[in-house]
């Protein structure tokens, strides 16, 4: 009989029981290192999404004839948009990261609770 092992995706996030309930709340208690990994992943995704949105919005605006354009300006604007996206994700402006974080915690807890696979 072949045993199925857990996939190597996000191994630092997977635990035996990440959704131990905190008394009096709906928020799950997960260890600090897992919580920070989930938070960072969610924040990185939010920054990526915002960056793609800024790039798409930037492509709809005409070129500025005052500064001359060129490859250097394109690179600068791209880096500036990336920093805007990182800062917006850090501040939680769109709250995409926090929603994603909640979903990840819930999904990890459900998959662990329903995991009937044997340990290798």
C-alpha positions as CSV (number, residue, x, y, z in Angstrom):
1,X,0.0,0.0,0.0
2,X,1.3,3.4,-1.0
3,X,1.1,6.3,1.5
4,X,0.5,9.8,0.3
5,X,2.6,12.5,1.9
6,X,1.9,16.2,2.2
7,X,2.9,18.3,-0.7
8,X,6.0,20.5,-0.3
9,X,4.1,23.7,-0.9
10,X,4.4,26.1,2.0
11,X,5.9,23.4,4.4
12,X,6.5,26.0,7.1
13,X,2.8,26.8,7.2
14,X,1.4,23.3,7.5
15,X,1.0,22.0,11.0
16,X,-0.9,19.3,12.8
17,X,-3.6,21.8,14.1
18,X,-3.2,25.4,13.0
19,X,-6.8,26.3,14.0
20,X,-6.8,25.8,17.8
21,X,-9.6,28.1,18.7
22,X,-9.0,31.0,21.0
23,X,-11.5,31.3,23.8
24,X,-14.2,33.8,23.0
25,X,-13.3,34.5,19.4
26,X,-13.6,33.3,15.9
27,X,-9.9,34.0,15.1
28,X,-7.7,30.9,15.1
29,X,-4.6,30.6,17.2
30,X,-1.6,29.6,15.2
31,X,2.1,29.6,16.1
32,X,4.0,32.9,15.6
33,X,6.3,31.6,12.9
34,X,3.4,30.2,10.8
35,X,1.3,33.4,11.4
36,X,4.2,35.5,10.1
37,X,4.7,33.3,7.1
38,X,1.0,33.5,6.2
39,X,1.0,37.3,6.8
40,X,4.0,37.8,4.6
41,X,2.6,35.6,1.8
42,X,-0.7,37.5,1.9
43,X,1.1,40.8,1.9
44,X,3.3,39.8,-1.0
45,X,0.3,38.7,-3.0
46,X,-1.5,42.0,-2.2
47,X,1.6,43.9,-3.4
48,X,1.8,41.9,-6.6
49,X,-1.9,42.5,-7.3
50,X,-1.6,46.3,-6.6
51,X,1.6,46.4,-8.8
52,X,-0.2,44.8,-11.7
53,X,-3.2,47.1,-11.2
54,X,-0.9,50.2,-11.3
55,X,0.9,48.9,-14.4
56,X,-2.4,48.4,-16.1
57,X,-3.6,51.9,-15.1
58,X,-0.3,53.4,-16.2
59,X,-0.6,51.9,-19.6
60,X,-3.9,53.8,-20.2
61,X,-2.3,57.2,-19.6
62,X,-0.5,58.9,-22.5
63,X,3.2,59.6,-22.6
64,X,4.5,62.8,-20.9
65,X,6.2,64.9,-23.5
66,X,7.7,67.2,-20.8
67,X,10.2,64.7,-19.4
68,X,11.0,63.2,-22.7
69,X,10.1,59.6,-21.9
70,X,12.5,56.9,-22.9
71,X,13.7,53.6,-21.4
72,X,15.1,55.3,-18.2
73,X,11.7,56.9,-17.4
74,X,9.9,53.6,-18.0
75,X,12.3,51.8,-15.6
76,X,11.9,54.5,-13.0
77,X,8.1,54.5,-13.2
78,X,8.1,50.7,-12.9
79,X,10.2,50.9,-9.8
80,X,8.1,53.7,-8.3
81,X,4.9,51.7,-8.9
82,X,6.5,48.7,-7.3
83,X,7.3,50.8,-4.2
84,X,3.8,52.2,-4.2
85,X,2.4,48.7,-4.3
86,X,4.7,47.5,-1.4
87,X,3.7,50.4,0.8
88,X,0.0,50.1,0.0
89,X,0.2,46.4,0.9
90,X,2.2,47.1,4.1
91,X,-0.4,49.7,5.2
92,X,-3.3,47.4,4.3
93,X,-5.0,50.0,2.2
94,X,-7.1,47.6,0.1
95,X,-7.3,44.9,2.9
96,X,-6.8,42.2,0.3
97,X,-3.9,40.7,2.3
98,X,-5.9,40.4,5.5
99,X,-8.8,38.7,3.7
100,X,-6.5,36.3,2.0
101,X,-4.7,35.6,5.3
102,X,-8.1,34.7,7.0
103,X,-8.9,32.4,4.0
104,X,-5.5,30.7,4.2
105,X,-5.8,30.0,7.9
106,X,-9.3,28.6,7.4
107,X,-8.2,26.5,4.5
108,X,-5.1,25.1,6.3
109,X,-7.2,24.3,9.3
110,X,-9.9,22.5,7.3
111,X,-7.3,20.5,5.3
112,X,-5.5,19.5,8.4
113,X,-8.8,18.5,10.2
114,X,-9.9,16.4,7.2
115,X,-6.4,14.9,6.6
116,X,-6.7,11.1,6.9
117,X,-3.4,10.3,5.4
118,X,-0.9,8.4,7.5
119,X,2.4,9.9,8.4
120,X,5.5,8.5,6.6
